[in-house]
Amino acid sequence: MLFDVDKNKYVMQIDSTDRLINKIPKIEAHLKGIRHKAFSVLILNNDGKMLIQKKS
């Protein structure tokens, strides 16, 4: 499994009701399976081919 290991990237840890708990390193959230805010934006053309993918 590949992860972005930039130690300067953080995510917002949340509880099961979407309340903010803490700011934690992104790699820690992914390695430990910690619930956190995230989103993805995909832009597809008319043929369904992905043109741009942005994750946060």
LINSUL-V225790 format. One record per backbone hydrogen bond with DSSP energy under -0.5 kcal/mol. CO is the residue of the C=O (numbers start at 1). NH is the residue of the N-H. E is the energy in kcal/mol with one decimal. If there is no record, write none. Layout:
CO:NH:E
CO:NH:E
This chain:
3:5:-0.7
5:7:-0.5
6:9:-1.7
9:26:-2.5
11:13:-0.8
11:24:-2.4
12:37:-2.2
13:21:-3.1
13:22:-1.1
15:18:-1.9
19:15:-1.9
22:13:-3.1
22:24:-0.5
24:11:-2.7
25:29:-1.9
26:30:-2.1
27:31:-2.7
28:32:-2.4
29:33:-0.7
29:34:-1.9
35:14:-1.4
39:56:-2.3
41:54:-2.3
42:44:-0.5
43:51:-3.5
43:52:-1.3
45:48:-2.1
49:45:-2.3
52:43:-2.3
54:41:-2.7
